[in-house]
Amino acid sequence: MTSHGLRAFYVLVRRSQGATDACIAAELGHQTGGSTVERVYGGIPLNWLNGGGPNLSWLPTGKPAWTMLGSDATQQPDNGLEEAA
């Protein structure tokens, strides 16, 4: 984990929740109005604009990645998705 990686995760989650780059930049302490966020982390996906994002959670919902260690290599990963009951 690096500080840049944590900021990238923060930007990803906030964008998925519909926050603008200007808002995220202010939250990160940038004084660029969002231009640094876009330059460093890329643009917002078009389908995420106007609230179309997946509204990602700060915490994972699936099994931890290490549950796959030592298991059959042909087993499919959980990918954080819950099975329908």
DSSP file (Angstrom, degrees, kcal/mol; ACC not computed):
  #  RESIDUE AA STRUCTURE BP1 BP2  ACC     N-H-->O    O-->H-N    N-H-->O    O-->H-N    TCO  KAPPA ALPHA  PHI   PSI    X-CA   Y-CA   Z-CA
    1    1 A M              0   0    0      0, 0.0     2,-0.3     0, 0.0     3,-0.0   0.000 360.0 360.0 360.0 134.4    0.0    0.0    0.0
    2    2 A T     >  -     0   0    0      1,-0.1     4,-2.3     0, 0.0     5,-0.2  -0.864 360.0-112.7-126.1 163.6    1.2    3.4   -0.9
    3    3 A S  H  > S+     0   0    0     -2,-0.3     4,-2.2     1,-0.2     5,-0.2   0.886 120.2  51.7 -63.2 -36.6   -0.2    6.9   -0.3
    4    4 A H  H  > S+     0   0    0      2,-0.2     4,-2.6     1,-0.2    -1,-0.2   0.914 108.6  50.8 -65.5 -41.4   -0.7    7.2   -4.1
    5    5 A G  H  > S+     0   0    0      1,-0.2     4,-2.1     2,-0.2    -2,-0.2   0.895 110.3  49.1 -62.5 -40.4   -2.6    3.9   -4.2
    6    6 A L  H  X S+     0   0    0     -4,-2.3     4,-2.2     2,-0.2    -1,-0.2   0.891 111.5  48.9 -67.1 -39.1   -4.8    5.0   -1.3
    7    7 A R  H  X S+     0   0    0     -4,-2.2     4,-2.7     2,-0.2    -2,-0.2   0.903 109.7  52.5 -65.5 -39.7   -5.6    8.3   -3.0
    8    8 A A  H  X S+     0   0    0     -4,-2.6     4,-2.4     2,-0.2    -2,-0.2   0.904 110.2  47.9 -62.0 -41.4   -6.3    6.5   -6.2
    9    9 A F  H  X S+     0   0    0     -4,-2.1     4,-2.6     2,-0.2     5,-0.2   0.908 110.9  51.6 -64.2 -42.0   -8.8    4.2   -4.4
   10   10 A Y  H  X S+     0   0    0     -4,-2.2     4,-2.7     1,-0.2     5,-0.2   0.929 110.9  47.5 -59.9 -46.7  -10.4    7.3   -2.7
   11   11 A V  H  X S+     0   0    0     -4,-2.7     4,-2.6     1,-0.2     5,-0.2   0.920 111.7  51.2 -61.9 -44.1  -10.8    9.0   -6.1
   12   12 A L  H  X S+     0   0    0     -4,-2.4     4,-2.2     2,-0.2    44,-0.2   0.937 113.7  43.0 -58.7 -49.2  -12.3    5.8   -7.6
   13   13 A V  H  X S+     0   0    0     -4,-2.6     4,-1.2     2,-0.2    43,-0.2   0.933 115.2  48.3 -65.9 -46.2  -14.9    5.4   -4.8
   14   14 A R  H  <>S+     0   0    0     -4,-2.7     5,-2.3    -5,-0.2     3,-0.4   0.902 112.3  49.4 -63.6 -40.3  -15.8    9.1   -4.7
   15   15 A R  H ><5S+     0   0    0     -4,-2.6     3,-1.9    -5,-0.2    -1,-0.2   0.913 107.9  54.2 -63.0 -41.2  -16.3    9.2   -8.5
   16   16 A S  H 3<5S+     0   0    0     -4,-2.2    39,-1.9     1,-0.3    -1,-0.2   0.753 105.1  55.2 -64.5 -22.0  -18.4    6.1   -8.4
   17   17 A Q  T 3<5S-     0   0    0     -4,-1.2    -1,-0.3    -3,-0.4    -2,-0.2   0.412 126.5-101.0 -89.7   0.8  -20.6    7.9   -5.8
   18   18 A G  T < 5 +     0   0    0     -3,-1.9    -3,-0.2     1,-0.3    32,-0.2   0.512  69.2 150.7  95.8   6.6  -21.1   10.8   -8.2
   19   19 A A      < -     0   0    0     -5,-2.3    -1,-0.3    -6,-0.2     2,-0.1  -0.467  43.7-123.2 -71.9 142.5  -18.6   13.3   -6.8
   20   20 A T     >  -     0   0    0     -2,-0.1     4,-2.5     1,-0.1     5,-0.2  -0.415  20.0-113.7 -79.6 160.9  -17.1   15.8   -9.2
   21   21 A D  H  > S+     0   0    0      1,-0.2     4,-2.8     2,-0.2     5,-0.2   0.856 118.7  55.8 -63.1 -34.0  -13.3   16.1   -9.7
   22   22 A A  H  > S+     0   0    0      2,-0.2     4,-1.9     1,-0.2    -1,-0.2   0.912 109.3  46.1 -64.2 -41.4  -13.5   19.6   -8.3
   23   23 A C  H  > S+     0   0    0      2,-0.2     4,-2.2     1,-0.2    -2,-0.2   0.927 114.1  47.6 -65.2 -45.7  -15.2   18.2   -5.1
   24   24 A I  H  X S+     0   0    0     -4,-2.5     4,-2.0     1,-0.2     6,-0.2   0.907 109.5  53.8 -63.1 -42.1  -12.7   15.4   -4.8
   25   25 A A  H  X>S+     0   0    0     -4,-2.8     5,-2.8     1,-0.2     4,-0.6   0.916 109.1  48.6 -59.2 -43.4   -9.8   17.8   -5.4
   26   26 A A  H ><5S+     0   0    0     -4,-1.9     3,-0.8     1,-0.2    -1,-0.2   0.901 110.0  51.8 -63.2 -40.4  -11.0   20.0   -2.5
   27   27 A E  H 3<5S+     0   0    0     -4,-2.2    -1,-0.2     1,-0.2    -2,-0.2   0.831 111.2  48.0 -64.9 -31.9  -11.4   16.9   -0.3
   28   28 A L  H 3<5S-     0   0    0     -4,-2.0    -1,-0.2    -5,-0.2    -2,-0.2   0.532 120.1-109.7 -85.5  -6.7   -7.8   15.9   -1.1
   29   29 A G  T <<5 +     0   0    0     -3,-0.8    -3,-0.2    -4,-0.6     2,-0.2   0.594  68.3 146.1  89.0  11.0   -6.5   19.4   -0.4
   30   30 A H      < -     0   0    0     -5,-2.8    -1,-0.3    -6,-0.2     3,-0.2  -0.537  38.1-159.5 -78.7 149.2   -5.7   20.3   -4.0
   31   31 A Q        +     0   0    0     -2,-0.2    -1,-0.1     1,-0.1    -5,-0.1  -0.030  68.9  94.1-114.9  29.0   -6.2   23.9   -5.1
   32   32 A T  S >  S-     0   0    0    -10,-0.1     3,-1.0    -7,-0.0    -1,-0.1   0.409  93.1-117.3-103.5  -0.1   -6.5   23.1   -8.8
   33   33 A G  T 3  S-     0   0    0      1,-0.2   -11,-0.2    -3,-0.2   -10,-0.1   0.660  75.7 -52.2  72.4  14.3  -10.2   22.8   -9.2
   34   34 A G  T 3> S+     0   0    0    -12,-0.2     4,-2.2   -13,-0.1    -1,-0.2   0.275 110.5 111.8 107.1 -10.2  -10.0   19.2  -10.3
   35   35 A S  H <> S+     0   0    0     -3,-1.0     4,-2.3     1,-0.2     5,-0.2   0.875  80.4  49.8 -66.4 -35.5   -7.5   19.5  -13.1
   36   36 A T  H  > S+     0   0    0      2,-0.2     4,-2.7     1,-0.2     5,-0.3   0.905 109.0  52.5 -67.7 -40.2   -4.8   17.6  -11.1
   37   37 A V  H  > S+     0   0    0      1,-0.2     4,-2.7     2,-0.2     5,-0.2   0.935 113.3  43.6 -60.6 -46.0   -7.3   14.8  -10.3
   38   38 A E  H  X S+     0   0    0     -4,-2.2     4,-1.5     1,-0.2    -1,-0.2   0.904 114.9  49.2 -67.5 -40.1   -8.2   14.3  -13.9
   39   39 A R  H  < S+     0   0    0     -4,-2.3    -2,-0.2    -5,-0.2    -1,-0.2   0.900 120.4  35.4 -65.3 -41.1   -4.5   14.5  -15.1
   40   40 A V  H  < S+     0   0    0     -4,-2.7    -2,-0.2    -5,-0.2    -3,-0.2   0.896 131.4  27.2 -81.8 -41.8   -3.3   12.0  -12.5
   41   41 A Y  H  < S-     0   0    0     -4,-2.7    -3,-0.2    -5,-0.3    -2,-0.2   0.391 106.7-119.9-107.0   2.5   -6.2    9.6  -12.4
   42   42 A G     <  -     0   0    0     -4,-1.5    -1,-0.3    -5,-0.2    -2,-0.1  -0.147  44.9 -45.6  84.5 176.3   -7.8   10.0  -15.8
   43   43 A G        -     0   0    0      1,-0.1     3,-0.0    -4,-0.1    -5,-0.0  -0.304  61.7 -95.6 -80.1 165.1  -11.2   11.2  -16.8
   44   44 A I        -     0   0    0      1,-0.1    -1,-0.1    -2,-0.1     5,-0.1  -0.643  48.3-102.5 -77.1 133.3  -14.5   10.1  -15.3
   45   45 A P    >>  -     0   0    0      0, 0.0     3,-2.2     0, 0.0     4,-0.6  -0.333  29.4-125.2 -55.6 136.5  -16.2    7.3  -17.3
   46   46 A L  G >4 S+     0   0    0      1,-0.3     3,-1.0     2,-0.2     6,-0.1   0.845 109.3  56.0 -56.2 -37.1  -19.0    8.8  -19.3
   47   47 A N  G 34 S+     0   0    0      1,-0.2    -1,-0.3     5,-0.1    -3,-0.0   0.564 101.2  59.9 -75.7  -4.9  -21.6    6.4  -17.9
   48   48 A W  G X4>S+     0   0    0     -3,-2.2     5,-0.8     3,-0.1     3,-0.8   0.608  81.9 104.1 -92.7 -14.4  -20.7    7.5  -14.4
   49   49 A L  G X<5S+     0   0    0     -3,-1.0     3,-0.7    -4,-0.6   -30,-0.0  -0.334  81.7  20.3 -67.0 149.9  -21.6   11.2  -15.0
   50   50 A N  G 3 5S-     0   0    0      1,-0.2    -1,-0.2   -32,-0.2    -4,-0.0   0.844 140.5 -52.1  60.2  37.4  -24.8   12.4  -13.5
   51   51 A G  G < 5S+     0   0    0     -3,-0.8    -1,-0.2   -33,-0.1    -2,-0.2   0.641 102.2 125.5  82.2  14.8  -25.1    9.6  -11.0
   52   52 A G  T < 5 +     0   0    0     -3,-0.7    -3,-0.2    -4,-0.4    -4,-0.1   0.383  42.0 113.5 -87.9   5.7  -24.6    6.6  -13.3
   53   53 A G  S   <S-     0   0    0     -5,-0.8   -37,-0.1   -38,-0.2    -5,-0.1  -0.213  80.5-110.6 -74.4 167.1  -21.7    5.2  -11.3
   54   54 A P        -     0   0    0      0, 0.0   -37,-0.1     0, 0.0    -1,-0.1   0.486  40.8-128.6 -78.1  -2.2  -21.8    1.9   -9.4
   55   55 A N        -     0   0    0    -39,-1.9   -38,-0.2     1,-0.1   -42,-0.1   0.968  32.2-150.3  52.2  61.7  -21.6    3.6   -6.0
   56   56 A L        -     0   0    0    -43,-0.2     2,-0.2   -44,-0.2    -1,-0.1  -0.202   5.4-122.2 -62.9 152.7  -18.8    1.5   -4.8
   57   57 A S        -     0   0    0      2,-0.2    -1,-0.1     1,-0.1     4,-0.1  -0.594   8.4-130.7 -93.5 156.5  -18.4    0.7   -1.1
   58   58 A W  S    S+     0   0    0     -2,-0.2    -1,-0.1     2,-0.1    -2,-0.0   0.741  94.7  53.2 -74.6 -23.2  -15.4    1.5    1.1
   59   59 A L  S    S-     0   0    0      1,-0.0    -2,-0.2     2,-0.0     2,-0.0  -0.883  91.0-111.0-116.7 144.4  -15.3   -2.1    2.4
   60   60 A P        -     0   0    0      0, 0.0    -2,-0.1     0, 0.0    20,-0.0  -0.341  18.9-164.3 -68.9 153.6  -15.3   -5.3    0.4
   61   61 A T        +     0   0    0     19,-0.2    20,-0.1     2,-0.1    19,-0.1   0.587  63.7  68.0-112.2 -17.0  -18.4   -7.5    0.5
   62   62 A G  S    S-     0   0    0      1,-0.2    20,-0.1    20,-0.1     3,-0.1  -0.112  98.6 -60.2 -92.4-169.1  -17.0  -10.8   -0.8
   63   63 A K        -     0   0    0     18,-0.2    -1,-0.2     1,-0.1    17,-0.2  -0.425  64.8 -95.0 -70.0 147.6  -14.6  -13.4    0.5
   64   64 A P    >   -     0   0    0      0, 0.0     3,-1.8     0, 0.0     4,-0.2  -0.314  32.5-117.2 -61.6 149.2  -11.0  -12.1    1.3
   65   65 A A  G >  S+     0   0    0      1,-0.3     3,-1.7     2,-0.2     4,-0.2   0.822 110.4  65.3 -57.8 -33.6   -8.6  -12.7   -1.6
   66   66 A W  G >  S+     0   0    0      1,-0.3     3,-1.0     2,-0.2    -1,-0.3   0.593  79.2  80.6 -72.3  -7.7   -6.4  -15.0    0.6
   67   67 A T  G <  S+     0   0    0     -3,-1.8    -1,-0.3     1,-0.2    -2,-0.2   0.735  88.3  58.8 -67.0 -18.3   -9.2  -17.6    0.8
   68   68 A M  G X  S+     0   0    0     -3,-1.7     3,-1.9    -4,-0.2    -1,-0.2   0.666  80.5 108.7 -81.7 -17.3   -8.1  -18.7   -2.7
   69   69 A L  T <  S+     0   0    0     -3,-1.0     3,-0.1     1,-0.3    -3,-0.0  -0.390  90.0   7.5 -64.6 131.8   -4.5  -19.5   -1.5
   70   70 A G  T 3  S+     0   0    0      1,-0.3    -1,-0.3    -2,-0.1     2,-0.1   0.511 104.7 119.6  78.3   3.8   -3.9  -23.2   -1.4
   71   71 A S  S <  S-     0   0    0     -3,-1.9    -1,-0.3     1,-0.2     2,-0.2  -0.394  80.7 -66.2 -93.6 176.1   -7.1  -24.0   -3.1
   72   72 A D    >   -     0   0    0      1,-0.2     3,-1.8    -2,-0.1    -1,-0.2  -0.437  43.4-138.0 -61.2 127.0   -7.7  -25.8   -6.4
   73   73 A A  T 3  S+     0   0    0      1,-0.3    -1,-0.2    -2,-0.2    -2,-0.0   0.691 100.6  60.9 -65.3 -18.0   -6.3  -23.5   -9.1
   74   74 A T  T 3  S+     0   0    0      2,-0.1    -1,-0.3     0, 0.0     2,-0.1   0.576  79.0 109.9 -85.9  -7.7   -9.3  -24.2  -11.3
   75   75 A Q  S <  S-     0   0    0     -3,-1.8    -4,-0.1    -7,-0.1    -7,-0.0  -0.440  74.4-118.5 -68.2 139.1  -11.7  -22.8   -8.8
   76   76 A Q        -     0   0    0     -2,-0.1    -1,-0.1     1,-0.1    -2,-0.1  -0.575  28.3-113.7 -79.2 139.4  -13.3  -19.5   -9.9
   77   77 A P        -     0   0    0      0, 0.0    -1,-0.1     0, 0.0   -12,-0.0  -0.313  16.4-125.5 -69.2 157.8  -12.6  -16.4   -7.8
   78   78 A D    >   -     0   0    0    -14,-0.1     3,-1.7   -15,-0.1    -2,-0.0   0.788  24.5-156.7 -74.1 -29.9  -15.5  -14.8   -5.9
   79   79 A N  T 3   -     0   0    0      1,-0.3     3,-0.1   -16,-0.1    -1,-0.1   0.665  60.5 -74.8  57.7  18.7  -14.8  -11.3   -7.4
   80   80 A G  T 3  S+     0   0    0      1,-0.2     2,-0.4   -17,-0.2    -1,-0.3   0.583  97.5 133.8  76.4   9.4  -16.6   -9.7   -4.4
   81   81 A L    <   -     0   0    0     -3,-1.7     2,-0.3   -20,-0.1    -1,-0.2  -0.775  51.3-134.7 -98.9 137.2  -20.0  -10.7   -5.7
   82   82 A E        -     0   0    0     -2,-0.4     2,-0.2    -3,-0.1   -20,-0.1  -0.637  24.7-115.1 -84.8 144.6  -22.6  -12.3   -3.4
   83   83 A E        -     0   0    0     -2,-0.3     2,-0.2     1,-0.1    -1,-0.1  -0.544  33.2-105.6 -77.2 145.2  -24.5  -15.3   -4.7
   84   84 A A              0   0    0     -2,-0.2    -1,-0.1     1,-0.1     0, 0.0  -0.507 360.0 360.0 -69.9 135.5  -28.3  -14.9   -5.2
   85   85 A A              0   0    0     -2,-0.2    -1,-0.1    -3,-0.0    -2,-0.0   0.466 360.0 360.0 -84.9 360.0  -30.2  -16.6   -2.4
